[in-house]
Amino acid sequence: VVLLSLVARRLIGPRPVRFGVRTTVVTIMLAATLFSGLVLLRQVEEIQTAVGVPSETLPPQDARRVRFNRLHGFSVGLLAFEVVGGLALLGWETRDS
């Protein structure tokens, strides 16, 4: 929706300030969301299904727990990027108004 509205604003009205940067940020955010939802989530669910118990109950050195924690950390990092990107876009929008 954000990407479509940016493009519509460019086509219909005055071009948004830093249009290229905004479009790039939104595109990267969308890619991060898709990667997280389609790739990382599937891998996390596979680990959870294979283990059958919460990963916290596994020994800290267990390879499945280590992998789960790594995937979870990567997912959290992607989410943090999306939050920062969203706040940056919101800041640009409020300055344009």
N, CA, C and O atoms as a printed pandas DataFrame, in Angstrom:
     atom_number atom_name residue_name chain_id  residue_number  x_coord  y_coord  z_coord
0              1         N          VAL        A               1    0.827   -1.186    0.000
1              2        CA          VAL        A               1    0.000    0.000    0.000
2              3         C          VAL        A               1    0.876    1.257    0.000
3              4         O          VAL        A               1    0.609    2.212   -0.729
4              5         N          VAL        A               2    1.905    1.241    0.813
5              6        CA          VAL        A               2    2.783    2.416    0.884
6              7         C          VAL        A               2    3.487    2.629   -0.448
7              8         O          VAL        A               2    3.588    3.759   -0.927
8              9         N          LEU        A               3    3.972    1.551   -1.046
9             10        CA          LEU        A               3    4.658    1.661   -2.328
10            11         C          LEU        A               3    3.711    2.185   -3.403
11            12         O          LEU        A               3    4.075    3.067   -4.181
12            13         N          LEU        A               4    2.511    1.648   -3.445
13            14        CA          LEU        A               4    1.529    2.106   -4.429
14            15         C          LEU        A               4    1.159    3.570   -4.207
15            16         O          LEU        A               4    1.014    4.323   -5.170
16            17         N          SER        A               5    1.006    3.975   -2.963
17            18        CA          SER        A               5    0.646    5.370   -2.704
18            19         C          SER        A               5    1.792    6.318   -3.065
19            20         O          SER        A               5    1.544    7.432   -3.528
20            21         N          LEU        A               6    3.044    5.892   -2.859
21            22        CA          LEU        A               6    4.175    6.725   -3.270
22            23         C          LEU        A               6    4.195    6.915   -4.785
23            24         O          LEU        A               6    4.387    8.024   -5.285
24            25         N          VAL        A               7    3.994    5.817   -5.499
25            26        CA          VAL        A               7    3.988    5.895   -6.967
26            27         C          VAL        A               7    2.817    6.741   -7.446
27            28         O          VAL        A               7    2.973    7.547   -8.363
28            29         N          ALA        A               8    1.643    6.570   -6.837
29            30        CA          ALA        A               8    0.471    7.368   -7.227
30            31         C          ALA        A               8    0.723    8.847   -6.980
31            32         O          ALA        A               8    0.375    9.687   -7.810
32            33         N          ARG        A               9    1.332    9.170   -5.833
33            34        CA          ARG        A               9    1.640   10.576   -5.547
34            35         C          ARG        A               9    2.598   11.143   -6.575
35            36         O          ARG        A               9    2.481   12.302   -6.972
36            37         N          ARG        A              10    3.540   10.330   -7.001
37            38        CA          ARG        A              10    4.497   10.813   -7.999
38            39         C          ARG        A              10    3.819   11.062   -9.333
39            40         O          ARG        A              10    4.124   12.036  -10.021
40            41         N          LEU        A              11    2.900   10.179   -9.696
41            42        CA          LEU        A              11    2.229   10.302  -10.989
42            43         C          LEU        A              11    1.153   11.389  -11.009
43            44         O          LEU        A              11    0.981   12.085  -12.010
44            45         N          ILE        A              12    0.438   11.524   -9.906
45            46        CA          ILE        A              12   -0.714   12.426   -9.871
46            47         C          ILE        A              12   -0.347   13.829   -9.393
47            48         O          ILE        A              12   -0.736   14.826  -10.003
48            49         N          GLY        A              13    0.392   13.893   -8.317
49            50        CA          GLY        A              13    0.651   15.198   -7.716
50            51         C          GLY        A              13    2.111   15.539   -7.733
51            52         O          GLY        A              13    2.867   15.034   -8.563
52            53         N          PRO        A              14    2.515   16.393   -6.821
53            54        CA          PRO        A              14    3.938   16.727   -6.751
54            55         C          PRO        A              14    4.750   15.511   -6.298
55            56         O          PRO        A              14    4.323   14.726   -5.452
56            57         N          ARG        A              15    5.917   15.391   -6.885
57            58        CA          ARG        A              15    6.779   14.255   -6.559
58            59         C          ARG        A              15    7.201   14.335   -5.098
59            60         O          ARG        A              15    7.662   15.384   -4.647
60            61         N          PRO        A              16    7.047   13.225   -4.342
61            62        CA          PRO        A              16    7.474   13.231   -2.940
62            63         C          PRO        A              16    8.971   13.501   -2.815
63            64         O          PRO        A              16    9.761   13.077   -3.658
64            65         N          VAL        A              17    9.344   14.203   -1.767
65            66        CA          VAL        A              17   10.745   14.488   -1.493
66            67         C          VAL        A              17   11.468   13.158   -1.262
67            68         O          VAL        A              17   10.960   12.279   -0.566
68            69         N          ARG        A              18   12.647   13.022   -1.847
69            70        CA          ARG        A              18   13.454   11.804   -1.733
70            71         C          ARG        A              18   12.670   10.564   -2.161
71            72         O          ARG        A              18   12.680    9.537   -1.482
72            73         N          PHE        A              19   12.007   10.683   -3.275
73            74        CA          PHE        A              19   11.174    9.593   -3.789
74            75         C          PHE        A              19   11.967    8.294   -3.957
75            76         O          PHE        A              19   11.496    7.225   -3.569
76            77         N          GLY        A              20   13.161    8.385   -4.531
77            78        CA          GLY        A              20   13.985    7.196   -4.757
78            79         C          GLY        A              20   14.371    6.504   -3.460
79            80         O          GLY        A              20   14.335    5.277   -3.363
80            81         N          VAL        A              21   14.737    7.296   -2.472
81            82        CA          VAL        A              21   15.121    6.727   -1.176
82            83         C          VAL        A              21   13.911    6.075   -0.521
83            84         O          VAL        A              21   14.005    4.963   -0.002
84            85         N          ARG        A              22   12.790    6.760   -0.545
85            86        CA          ARG        A              22   11.573    6.206    0.054
86            87         C          ARG        A              22   11.163    4.905   -0.629
87            88         O          ARG        A              22   10.822    3.926    0.035
88            89         N          THR        A              23   11.199    4.901   -1.943
89            90        CA          THR        A              23   10.817    3.701   -2.691
90            91         C          THR        A              23   11.768    2.549   -2.373
91            92         O          THR        A              23   11.336    1.404   -2.236
92            93         N          THR        A              24   13.048    2.849   -2.258
93            94        CA          THR        A              24   14.030    1.817   -1.920
94            95         C          THR        A              24   13.775    1.261   -0.522
95            96         O          THR        A              24   13.809    0.048   -0.318
96            97         N          VAL        A              25   13.522    2.141    0.433
97            98        CA          VAL        A              25   13.255    1.700    1.801
98            99         C          VAL        A              25   12.015    0.808    1.841
99           100         O          VAL        A              25   12.033   -0.252    2.468
100          101         N          VAL        A              26   10.947    1.230    1.180
101          102        CA          VAL        A              26    9.715    0.435    1.171
102          103         C          VAL        A              26    9.948   -0.914    0.497
103          104         O          VAL        A              26    9.448   -1.932    0.974
104          105         N          THR        A              27   10.691   -0.938   -0.592
105          106        CA          THR        A              27   10.961   -2.184   -1.301
106          107         C          THR        A              27   11.783   -3.138   -0.433
107          108         O          THR        A              27   11.510   -4.338   -0.397
108          109         N          ILE        A              28   12.771   -2.617    0.251
109          110        CA          ILE        A              28   13.584   -3.457    1.145
110          111         C          ILE        A              28   12.734   -3.959    2.309
111          112         O          ILE        A              28   12.860   -5.113    2.720
112          113         N          MET        A              29   11.871   -3.096    2.841
113          114        CA          MET        A              29   10.980   -3.524    3.918
114          115         C          MET        A              29   10.069   -4.653    3.451
115          116         O          MET        A              29    9.859   -5.624    4.178
116          117         N          LEU        A              30    9.533   -4.534    2.256
117          118        CA          LEU        A              30    8.667   -5.573    1.706
118          119         C          LEU        A              30    9.452   -6.874    1.520
119          120         O          LEU        A              30    8.955   -7.950    1.853
120          121         N          ALA        A              31   10.662   -6.781    0.995
121          122        CA          ALA        A              31   11.491   -7.973    0.811
122          123         C          ALA        A              31   11.812   -8.631    2.154
123          124         O          ALA        A              31   11.792   -9.857    2.267
124          125         N          ALA        A              32   12.105   -7.825    3.161
125          126        CA          ALA        A              32   12.398   -8.370    4.487
126          127         C          ALA        A              32   11.183   -9.076    5.074
127          128         O          ALA        A              32   11.313  -10.132    5.693
128          129         N          THR        A              33   10.012   -8.498    4.883
129          130        CA          THR        A              33    8.783   -9.118    5.375
130          131         C          THR        A              33    8.536  -10.449    4.684
131          132         O          THR        A              33    8.215  -11.441    5.337
132          133         N          LEU        A              34    8.683  -10.471    3.372
133          134        CA          LEU        A              34    8.474  -11.707    2.625
134          135         C          LEU        A              34    9.493  -12.775    3.020
135          136         O          LEU        A              34    9.130  -13.935    3.216
136          137         N          PHE        A              35   10.753  -12.395    3.137
137          138        CA          PHE        A              35   11.784  -13.349    3.532
138          139         C          PHE        A              35   11.505  -13.910    4.920
139          140         O          PHE        A              35   11.610  -15.115    5.147
140          141         N          SER        A              36   11.151  -13.027    5.839
141          142        CA          SER        A              36   10.869  -13.457    7.200
142          143         C          SER        A              36    9.667  -14.400    7.246
143          144         O          SER        A              36    9.699  -15.429    7.921
144          145         N          GLY        A              37    8.616  -14.039    6.526
145          146        CA          GLY        A              37    7.391  -14.844    6.566
146          147         C          GLY        A              37    7.463  -16.129    5.775
147          148         O          GLY        A              37    6.864  -17.129    6.169
148          149         N          LEU        A              38    8.181  -16.124    4.671
149          150        CA          LEU        A              38    8.205  -17.301    3.807
150          151         C          LEU        A              38    9.389  -18.230    4.062
151          152         O          LEU        A              38    9.271  -19.442    3.878
152          153         N          VAL        A              39   10.517  -17.684    4.478
153          154        CA          VAL        A              39   11.717  -18.507    4.649
154          155         C          VAL        A              39   11.995  -18.764    6.131
155          156         O          VAL        A              39   12.035  -19.913    6.570
156          157         N          LEU        A              40   12.184  -17.699    6.888
157          158        CA          LEU        A              40   12.551  -17.874    8.297
158          159         C          LEU        A              40   11.464  -18.572    9.094
159          160         O          LEU        A              40   11.753  -19.483    9.869
160          161         N          LEU        A              41   10.223  -18.158    8.915
161          162        CA          LEU        A              41    9.128  -18.755    9.676
162          163         C          LEU        A              41    9.018  -20.251    9.393
163          164         O          LEU        A              41    8.785  -21.039   10.310
164          165         N          ARG        A              42    9.183  -20.644    8.144
165          166        CA          ARG        A              42    9.117  -22.066    7.794
166          167         C          ARG        A              42   10.219  -22.845    8.509
167          168         O          ARG        A              42    9.969  -23.934    9.026
168          169         N          GLN        A              43   11.430  -22.303    8.542
169          170        CA          GLN        A              43   12.538  -22.985    9.205
170          171         C          GLN        A              43   12.318  -23.078   10.718
171          172         O          GLN        A              43   12.614  -24.102   11.333
172          173         N          VAL        A              44   11.795  -22.001   11.308
173          174        CA          VAL        A              44   11.502  -22.017   12.746
174          175         C          VAL        A              44   10.438  -23.058   13.057
175          176         O          VAL        A              44   10.562  -23.805   14.028
176          177         N          GLU        A              45    9.392  -23.112   12.237
177          178        CA          GLU        A              45    8.323  -24.093   12.455
178          179         C          GLU        A              45    8.833  -25.519   12.301
179          180         O          GLU        A              45    8.398  -26.409   13.031
180          181         N          GLU        A              46    9.747  -25.750   11.365
181          182        CA          GLU        A              46   10.334  -27.083   11.198
182          183         C          GLU        A              46   11.086  -27.500   12.456
183          184         O          GLU        A              46   10.979  -28.643   12.900
184          185         N          ILE        A              47   11.834  -26.588   13.018
185          186        CA          ILE        A              47   12.573  -26.890   14.249
186          187         C          ILE        A              47   11.601  -27.173   15.381
187          188         O          ILE        A              47   11.776  -28.147   16.114
188          189         N          GLN        A              48   10.580  -26.339   15.537
189          190        CA          GLN        A              48    9.615  -26.522   16.613
190          191         C          GLN        A              48    8.881  -27.852   16.483
191          192         O          GLN        A              48    8.636  -28.526   17.484
192          193         N          THR        A              49    8.531  -28.233   15.259
193          194        CA          THR        A              49    7.842  -29.503   15.030
194          195         C          THR        A              49    8.760  -30.676   15.348
195          196         O          THR        A              49    8.337  -31.650   15.972
196          197         N          ALA        A              50   10.011  -30.584   14.921
197          198        CA          ALA        A              50   10.964  -31.669   15.163
198          199         C          ALA        A              50   11.254  -31.843   16.649
199          200         O          ALA        A              50   11.395  -32.968   17.128
200          201         N          VAL        A              51   11.344  -30.742   17.375
201          202        CA          VAL        A              51   11.676  -30.798   18.794
202          203         C          VAL        A              51   10.470  -31.248   19.608
203          204         O          VAL        A              51   10.603  -32.103   20.484
204          205         N          GLY        A              52    9.306  -30.691   19.335
205          206        CA          GLY        A              52    8.092  -31.079   20.046
206          207         C          GLY        A              52    7.916  -30.443   21.409
207          208         O          GLY        A              52    6.869  -30.605   22.036
208          209         N          VAL        A              53    8.916  -29.727   21.875
209          210        CA          VAL        A              53    8.832  -29.010   23.156
210          211         C          VAL        A              53    9.378  -27.602   22.923
211          212         O          VAL        A              53   10.049  -27.372   21.917
212          213         N          PRO        A              54    9.110  -26.662   23.818
213          214        CA          PRO        A              54    9.691  -25.324   23.646
214          215         C          PRO        A              54   11.219  -25.403   23.542
215          216         O          PRO        A              54   11.858  -26.165   24.266
216          217         N          SER        A              55   11.786  -24.619   22.645
217          218        CA          SER        A              55   13.235  -24.676   22.419
218          219         C          SER        A              55   14.025  -24.290   23.663
219          220         O          SER        A              55   15.178  -24.696   23.810
220          221         N          GLU        A              56   13.427  -23.517   24.558
221          222        CA          GLU        A              56   14.121  -23.117   25.791
222          223         C          GLU        A              56   14.403  -24.308   26.695
223          224         O          GLU        A              56   15.285  -24.238   27.551
224          225         N          THR        A              57   13.663  -25.406   26.516
225          226        CA          THR        A              57   13.867  -26.577   27.368
226          227         C          THR        A              57   15.053  -27.429   26.907
227          228         O          THR        A              57   15.513  -28.302   27.642
228          229         N          LEU        A              58   15.542  -27.178   25.701
229          230        CA          LEU        A              58   16.697  -27.915   25.189
230          231         C          LEU        A              58   17.970  -27.397   25.845
231          232         O          LEU        A              58   18.024  -26.242   26.267
232          233         N          PRO        A              59   18.990  -28.237   25.934
233          234        CA          PRO        A              59   20.271  -27.758   26.474
234          235         C          PRO        A              59   20.820  -26.614   25.624
235          236         O          PRO        A              59   20.617  -26.607   24.409
236          237         N          PRO        A              60   21.501  -25.658   26.223
237          238        CA          PRO        A              60   22.003  -24.500   25.473
238          239         C          PRO        A              60   22.905  -24.851   24.292
239          240         O          PRO        A              60   22.942  -24.104   23.315
240          241         N          GLN        A              61   23.623  -25.952   24.353
241          242        CA          GLN        A              61   24.526  -26.333   23.282
242          243         C          GLN        A              61   23.851  -27.181   22.204
243          244         O          GLN        A              61   24.489  -27.514   21.205
244          245         N          ASP        A              62   22.592  -27.534   22.379
245          246        CA          ASP        A              62   21.868  -28.338   21.381
246          247         C          ASP        A              62   21.823  -27.577   20.051
247          248         O          ASP        A              62   21.473  -26.397   20.017
248          249         N          ALA        A              63   22.176  -28.255   18.967
249          250        CA          ALA        A              63   22.255  -27.611   17.646
250          251         C          ALA        A              63   20.907  -27.035   17.225
251          252         O          ALA        A              63   20.857  -25.985   16.585
252          253         N          ARG        A              64   19.819  -27.711   17.576
253          254        CA          ARG        A              64   18.488  -27.198   17.211
254          255         C          ARG        A              64   18.169  -25.908   17.948
255          256         O          ARG        A              64   17.593  -24.986   17.371
256          257         N          ARG        A              65   18.541  -25.838   19.218
257          258        CA          ARG        A              65   18.309  -24.611   19.983
258          259         C          ARG        A              65   19.179  -23.470   19.458
259          260         O          ARG        A              65   18.720  -22.335   19.334
260          261         N          VAL        A              66   20.419  -23.779   19.155
261          262        CA          VAL        A              66   21.338  -22.765   18.614
262          263         C          VAL        A              66   20.791  -22.227   17.296
263          264         O          VAL        A              66   20.773  -21.016   17.074
264          265         N          ARG        A              67   20.347  -23.128   16.425
265          266        CA          ARG        A              67   19.803  -22.697   15.122
266          267         C          ARG        A              67   18.523  -21.889   15.305
267          268         O          ARG        A              67   18.332  -20.863   14.654
268          269         N          PHE        A              68   17.642  -22.358   16.199
269          270        CA          PHE        A              68   16.401  -21.622   16.482
270          271         C          PHE        A              68   16.725  -20.210   16.964
271          272         O          PHE        A              68   16.136  -19.240   16.487
272          273         N          ASN        A              69   17.651  -20.093   17.901
273          274        CA          ASN        A              69   18.013  -18.774   18.432
274          275         C          ASN        A              69   18.610  -17.875   17.356
275          276         O          ASN        A              69   18.347  -16.672   17.332
276          277         N          ARG        A              70   19.412  -18.453   16.467
277          278        CA          ARG        A              70   20.003  -17.676   15.382
278          279         C          ARG        A              70   18.908  -17.168   14.434
279          280         O          ARG        A              70   18.907  -15.999   14.050
280          281         N          LEU        A              71   17.985  -18.050   14.063
281          282        CA          LEU        A              71   16.885  -17.650   13.182
282          283         C          LEU        A              71   16.003  -16.606   13.846
283          284         O          LEU        A              71   15.574  -15.645   13.207
284          285         N          HIS        A              72   15.735  -16.799   15.123
285          286        CA          HIS        A              72   14.904  -15.843   15.862
286          287         C          HIS        A              72   15.589  -14.479   15.929
287          288         O          HIS        A              72   14.945  -13.447   15.738
288          289         N          GLY        A              73   16.881  -14.478   16.196
289          290        CA          GLY        A              73   17.620  -13.218   16.243
290          291         C          GLY        A              73   17.620  -12.495   14.903
291          292         O          GLY        A              73   17.481  -11.273   14.847
292          293         N          PHE        A              74   17.775  -13.256   13.830
293          294        CA          PHE        A              74   17.746  -12.665   12.493
294          295         C          PHE        A              74   16.368  -12.076   12.208
295          296         O          PHE        A              74   16.251  -10.990   11.640
296          297         N          SER        A              75   15.335  -12.800   12.606
297          298        CA          SER        A              75   13.966  -12.320   12.411
298          299         C          SER        A              75   13.721  -11.021   13.185
299          300         O          SER        A              75   13.102  -10.091   12.669
300          301         N          VAL        A              76   14.203  -10.970   14.405
301          302        CA          VAL        A              76   14.053   -9.760   15.220
302          303         C          VAL        A              76   14.810   -8.595   14.587
303          304         O          VAL        A              76   14.327   -7.463   14.599
304          305         N          GLY        A              77   15.980   -8.863   14.041
305          306        CA          GLY        A              77   16.750   -7.820   13.357
306          307         C          GLY        A              77   16.019   -7.269   12.146
307          308         O          GLY        A              77   16.011   -6.060   11.915
308          309         N          LEU        A              78   15.402   -8.160   11.369
309          310        CA          LEU        A              78   14.616   -7.709   10.220
310          311         C          LEU        A              78   13.432   -6.863   10.668
311          312         O          LEU        A              78   13.116   -5.844   10.053
312          313         N          LEU        A              79   12.783   -7.291   11.740
313          314        CA          LEU        A              79   11.651   -6.523   12.260
314          315         C          LEU        A              79   12.103   -5.143   12.735
315          316         O          LEU        A              79   11.413   -4.150   12.505
316          317         N          ALA        A              80   13.247   -5.079   13.391
317          318        CA          ALA        A              80   13.771   -3.782   13.848
318          319         C          ALA        A              80   14.042   -2.871   12.658
319          320         O          ALA        A              80   13.746   -1.678   12.711
320          321         N          PHE        A              81   14.606   -3.429   11.577
321          322        CA          PHE        A              81   14.834   -2.633   10.375
322          323         C          PHE        A              81   13.514   -2.100    9.831
323          324         O          PHE        A              81   13.432   -0.942    9.420
324          325         N          GLU        A              82   12.490   -2.933    9.826
325          326        CA          GLU        A              82   11.192   -2.500    9.311
326          327         C          GLU        A              82   10.592   -1.395   10.171
327          328         O          GLU        A              82    9.979   -0.464    9.647
328          329         N          VAL        A              83   10.762   -1.490   11.468
329          330        CA          VAL        A              83   10.251   -0.442   12.358
330          331         C          VAL        A              83   10.990    0.874   12.100
331          332         O          VAL        A              83   10.357    1.923   11.989
332          333         N          VAL        A              84   12.305    0.829   12.004
333          334        CA          VAL        A              84   13.089    2.036   11.749
334          335         C          VAL        A              84   12.736    2.615   10.379
335          336         O          VAL        A              84   12.577    3.827   10.238
336          337         N          GLY        A              85   12.614    1.746    9.369
337          338        CA          GLY        A              85   12.216    2.211    8.034
338          339         C          GLY        A              85   10.839    2.851    8.047
339          340         O          GLY        A              85   10.624    3.889    7.422
340          341         N          GLY        A              86    9.909    2.233    8.757
341          342        CA          GLY        A              86    8.561    2.799    8.855
342          343         C          GLY        A              86    8.554    4.152    9.546
343          344         O          GLY        A              86    7.838    5.064    9.134
344          345         N          LEU        A              87    9.350    4.278   10.597
345          346        CA          LEU        A              87    9.434    5.569   11.292
346          347         C          LEU        A              87   10.072    6.632   10.403
347          348         O          LEU        A              87    9.650    7.789   10.412
348          349         N          ALA        A              88   11.083    6.242    9.640
349          350        CA          ALA        A              88   11.701    7.199    8.714
350          351         C          ALA        A              88   10.690    7.657    7.669
351          352         O          ALA        A              88   10.603    8.847    7.366
352          353         N          LEU        A              89    9.930    6.718    7.120
353          354        CA          LEU        A              89    8.907    7.093    6.133
354          355         C          LEU        A              89    7.855    7.995    6.759
355          356         O          LEU        A              89    7.408    8.960    6.138
356          357         N          LEU        A              90    7.463    7.685    7.974
357          358        CA          LEU        A              90    6.488    8.524    8.671
358          359         C          LEU        A              90    7.039    9.932    8.883
359          360         O          LEU        A              90    6.319   10.916    8.713
360          361         N          GLY        A              91    8.307   10.025    9.251
361          362        CA          GLY        A              91    8.929   11.338    9.422
362          363         C          GLY        A              91    8.949   12.130    8.143
363          364         O          GLY        A              91    8.664   13.327    8.160
364          365         N          TRP        A              92    9.281   11.493    7.016
365          366        CA          TRP        A              92    9.263   12.199    5.731
366          367         C          TRP        A              92    7.858   12.668    5.371
367          368         O          TRP        A              92    7.668   13.771    4.859
368          369         N          GLU        A              93    6.895   11.828    5.643
369          370        CA          GLU        A              93    5.515   12.193    5.324
370          371         C          GLU        A              93    5.048   13.382    6.154
371          372         O          GLU        A              93    4.369   14.268    5.635
372          373         N          THR        A              94    5.397   13.412    7.413
373          374        CA          THR        A              94    4.956   14.532    8.255
374          375         C          THR        A              94    5.638   15.835    7.847
375          376         O          THR        A              94    5.048   16.906    7.985
376          377         N          ARG        A              95    6.864   15.760    7.349
377          378        CA          ARG        A              95    7.545   16.978    6.881
378          379         C          ARG        A              95    6.974   17.469    5.548
379          380         O          ARG        A              95    6.998   18.667    5.265
380          381         N          ASP        A              96    6.457   16.540    4.724
381          382        CA          ASP        A              96    5.878   16.922    3.440
382          383         C          ASP        A              96    4.531   17.617    3.597
383          384         O          ASP        A              96    4.146   18.432    2.758
384          385         N          SER        A              97    3.825   17.298    4.658
385          386        CA          SER        A              97    2.466   17.824    4.826
386          387         C          SER        A              97    2.434   19.260    5.240
387          388         O          SER        A              97    1.356   19.828    5.416
